[in-house]
Amino acid sequence: MSQSILKKILDGNLVLRISVGLVLGIILALVQPEIAKDVGVLGQFFVKSLRAIAPILVFVLVIAAIANKEVGSDGRLKPILVLYVLGTFLAALTAVGLSYLFPTTLELVASPDNLSPPQGVWEVLKTVIFNLVDNPLGAITNGNFIGILAWSIGLGAALRHSAPSTKVFLSDMSNAVSFVVKVVIAFAPIGVFGLVAETVAVNGLDAFEGYARLLAVLLGAMAIVTFILNPLLVFWKIRRNPYPLTFTCLRESGVTAFFTRSSAANIPVNMGLAKRLGLKEEIYSVSIPLGGTINMAGAAITITVLTLAAAYTQGIQPDFATALLLSFVASICACGASGVAGGSLLLIPLACSLFNIPNDIAAQVIGVGFVIGVIQDSAETALNSSTDVLFTAAVSMSDDK
């Protein structure tokens, strides 16, 4: 019986449940604001859970992903990987540009008075360098995501030549941590209920103006990547009208991914589409699952926009060089995004650490992400997953010319 209840909680319609939590939180804040402030503890508990699992998630997933990468991969995958990486980085740059044009601030429950913003890219680089050499246990304990990323990359590279049993163990650990993340995210509706109730009770409905503006920037950046940048990259490869292929991938892959909200869950759909497009199985059978892990343009946009929103909220005005560094970091973060719904949100603290933004503020921004995630995460996943098969098809078609 308990397993059946847990399965219903984990596999239920998360979008619908978050929507219900959002509406109920607003109603409670408007009808009983004092009670709404008290139930804010539910949101705080949810945020604390996110803060607890995020460092372990980054550490384990990155180690497992690098260690289990095949040594001596097929050279035909390299052009696809180039598109994956280039597309993700250009998406982050697009997000930076729109965030500069339409800077957004958020209504957060608390903001530290002693926050010291970095005074340019050199200070950011110094922070990065010092964080890189942090003790690994201290990095995990203190939420130093730069140090976590450095150690996980180093250990993952060292373990690429380890015994098969070690790689299986790492894969099992990755799956176990992903399961815990899935359990935490399953309680997002309760957390959103508490966060929204407290936010609206304290700040009123004006708080949603920032949410709407933030969502508009996110969706605008994703639309530019989907309908302009990606087709340009495809045209670069196939040298003909890229839009028929683009719209086919959006229709047959993007729509499904929009509702499943999981790149990992949409892999079988992309495999079937690749087969119908007549692509070579030895290529797409590797590139599409790999894309579900590292081709994360939508995640890069989410991480960049929310991080810059957090910076603007704290009175930080990043210069261009720092924003360029953020684009690079966001691209790396996006490649480590979990395959479950909302996975990219858990990597925001890593990007926020570039600006000395405390983890409690970054965790609140994650909570905001879950509030708008009813739409944002669906659009993000549709972009990520449809691009996996789009870029695979583009390279395959260019090889057949």
N, C-alpha and C positions, 0 to 999 in steps of 0.2 A: 504494500500500500504506500509506504513512504517513498519508494522509488518511483511509483506512478505519479505521486504529487510533485516530486522534484522534476520529473520529466515534463509535466504540464507547465511548471514555473519556467523552466529553461527554454522550452520549445513554443511557448505561447506567442501571441502576436504582441511583440514588444512595442511597436509603434502605437497600437491602439491603447495599450496600458499606460504608456507615457502620456499620451493625449488626455486620457482620463485623469491621471495624476496632475497634469498641468491645469486642467479646467477646475478640478476640485480645490487645488491650492489657491487659485484666483478667487473662487467663490468664498472659501473660508476667510481669506484675507479681507475681503470686502464686507462680509457679514460679522465676523468675530475677529478683529485684528489682534486683540490681546492673546487669544488662543492660538492664532496663526503664528505669533512670535514664539510661543512655547513649542509648537510642533516643528519649529525650525531645527530642533535637535535631530529630527529624522534626516534632514538634509545634511547636517554636520556629520552625522554618523556615516552617511553615504560617502561624503567627501573624504573623511578619514580613511574609509575602506579603500578608496581609490589611491590615496597617498601611500597606503601600506603595500598594495600589490604592484604599483607601477614600477618601482626599482627592480623588483624580482622579475617582472615581466620582461623588461628590456634586457636584463642580464642573461636570462636563460634563453630567450628567443634568438638573440643575436649569436650567442655561442652555438646553439643548435643549427641555425641556418648556415653559418660559415663552415662548421665542422662537417656537415652532411653534404656540402657541395661537392659534386664529382670532380676529382682531380683529372685535368686534361679533358675538359668539356669539348664537345663537337664545335669546330670552328664556324660552322654554319649558324650557330646561335649568336655569334658575336655581333652581327649587324642588328639583330633583334634586341640584344642587351643594350647596344648603343642607343637605339630608339627609346627603350625603357628609361634609361638614365637621363638622356637628353630631354625627353618629354616631361619627366618628373621635375627636373631642375627649371625648365622653362615655365612650368605651372607655378612653382614657388615664386619665380620672378614676376609673373603676372599678378599673383596675389599681393606681392609687395607694391607693385605699381598702383593697383586699385586701392590698397590700404592707404597709400600716400595721398591719392586723390580724394578719398572719402574716409578720413580718419574717424574711428569709432571708439567711444568710451563706454564702459559698462558700470552698472550699479551693483557693487559688491557689498557684502554684509560688513566687512571690516577691511581696513587698509592700514598698514603700519606707517607710523609717522617718521621712523628713522630709516626709511628706504633710501639708499644711496645709488642713484642711477649712474651708469658708466659714462665717462666723458669722452666718448669717441671709440673708434675701432681698436686703438692700441690697448686701451684699458680692457676692452672685451677680450682681445687676444691674450693678454696677461692672465685674465681670469680663466680662460680656456686652458692655457698652458699649466697653470698651477693645479687646476682641477684634474688635469690628465694624469698627474703623478700622485693622486690621492691614494691612500691605502684602500684596497678593494672592499674590505669589510666596512671601513668607515664610509666609503662612497655609497654603499647600499644602505647603511644605517641612517646616514644624513641626507639621503636623496640627492647625492651629487651625480647627476645623470651624465655629465661629460666624462667623469672618471669611470662610471659604470660602462659607458659605451666603449671607452678605450680598453679597459680590461677584458670586456666580452669579445671585442674584435681580436685582441691578442691571443686570448685563450682559444677562441674558435679557430684561428689560423693554425695554432700549434696542434690542435686536435684533429686537423684534417687528415693527418696520416696515422691516426690512432686505430686501435683494433675495431673491427665491426661491432663487437659487443658494446664498446664504449659509445659509438655513434648511435646505437639502438637506445642505450640508456639516455643519452642526451635528447633524442627524439621523444622518448617517453616523458622525460621531464618537461619538455616544451609543451607536449599535449596536456600534461597534468596542470601546468601553470595556466594554459589557455582555458582549461576547464574551470579553474578557480575564478579567472577573469569573467568567464561566462556566467558563473553563479553571482558574482558581484553585480554585473551589469543587469542581471535578471531582476534585481531589486532597485533598478533605476527609477521605476515609476514612483516608488515610495520616497526615494531621495529627491526626485523632482518635485513631488508634492510638498515636501518640507521646505526645499529651497525657494520655490515659487511663493509659497504661503508667507514665509518670513520676508522675502524680498519685497513683495507687493505691500505687506503690512507696514514695512519700514519706509519704503520709497514711493508707494502708490503705483498706479498703472503706468507712470512715466518710465518706469524701468523697462517696459516692453518696447519703448521707442528705440533704445539702443539695441535690443535684441533684433528688431525688424531691420534696422540699418545694417547690423552685422550679417544677418542672413542674406540681405540683398548683395552685399559685397562678396560673400562666399559664392552664391549662385551665379553672380555676374562673372567672377573669375572662372568658374567651372564652365560656363557657357562659352567664354572666349577660347578656352582650351579645347573644348569639344568641337566647336564649329569653325574655328580659325586655325589655331596652332597645330592640332592633330592632323587636319586635312593637309596643311602645308608640309608637314613631315612625311605624310603618305605620298604626296605629289613628288617630293624629293626622291622617293624610292621608285615609284611606278611611272612617273612622267606622263600621267594622264589624269582626267577628271577624278579626284579622290572622293567626291561626295556620294556616288552610288554605293561604294564599299563602306563609307562612314555610316550612312543611314541604315545599311543592312545590319551592321554590327550593333548599332544603337537599338534597332527594332527587335532583333532576335537575341541579343545578349543584354543590352542596357536595361530594357524594360523588366526582364526577369530579375536582374541584379537590384533594380530599384526597390523591389518588394521583398526580396530575400535579405537585403542589406548585409551580405557577406560575400566577399570575393572568393573565399574558399568554397562556399556552397554553390557558387555559380560556375565552378570549373567544369563539371560535366556538361553544362549547357554550352560553354565555349568549345569544348571538345567536339560536341555534336555539330556545331556550326562550322568549325574548321574542316570537319569531314565533308560536310555538304558543299563547302567552297572548293573542295578538291585539293586541299593542302597536303603536304607530305606528313604522314603520321610520325615519322622518326623525328621531325622537327617540332610539330605542335604538341606532341605528347610530352615534351620537355619544356618548351617555351611557355605554354599556357599555365601549367602549375607554377613555374618559376615566376611568371608575371603576377600571379596571385599573391606573391610574396614581396617582389621588389618593384613592380610597376604601379606606383601609387601617386599619380598626379593629384587626384582628389584629396588624398591624405596630406600631401605637401601643401596644398592650398589651405586646408583646414588648420594645420599646425601654424602656418605663417600668419594667416589672418587673425586667429585667436591670440597668438603670441603678441602681435603688434597691437591688438586691442588692449591686451593686458598692459603693455608698455605705455600706451597713450593714457590709459586709466590712471597709471602711477605718475603721470607727468613726464614721462621719458619721450624724447623726440629723437629717434634713431637717425643717424646720418646715412648717406648712401652706402658707404663702405661697410658699415655694420649691418645694414639691410641685406647687402650682397652675401655677407657671411651667414646671416640668418637663412637665406635661400639655400645655401649649401648645407647647413645643418639640418634644415627642415627636410631636404631631399634624403639625407641619410636617415633621419628619424622616420620618414615615411616608409622607407624600405624595411624598417623594423616593425611596422604597424601590424597588430594582430589581425588574424583573418576573421575575427568575430565582429559583430555590429558594435560600432563605437570605439574600435580599437585604437584609431589614430588619436583620439582625445587623450588617452593615457600617456602619450608621448609629449604633450604640451609642456610639462615641467622641464623636460630636457632643453627645449628651445628657450623657455623663459629664463633658464639659468644664465644665458648669455647676457641678460640685462640685470642680473642680480635680483630678480623678482623672487621673493620667498615662495616656498612650496605651498604654503597655505593659501596664498593669493592664486597661484597657478592651479591649485585644486579647485578653487571656487570658479575659475574660468572653465575648468572641465565640466563643472556642474552646469554652467551656462550652455556649454556645448551640448549637454544632454537635453536641455530645454528646447533648443532649436534643432536638435538631432532628429526630430520627427521628420523633417524635410531634408536637412543638411546631410545626414548620414546616408539617406537613400540616394540622393543625387551624387554624393561622393562615390559610393559603391558602383553606381551605374557607370560613371566615368572611368573608374579604375578597371572594372571587369571588361567593359566593352573594348577598351583600349588594348587589353591583352591580345585578343584575337585580331583586332585591327592592325596592330603593328606586325604580328606574326604573318598575317595575310599579305601585308605590303611587301615584306622582305621576300616571302615565297614567290609572289608575283614578279618581283624584280629579278629574281634568279631565273625565272622561266622565260624571260624576254629573249 
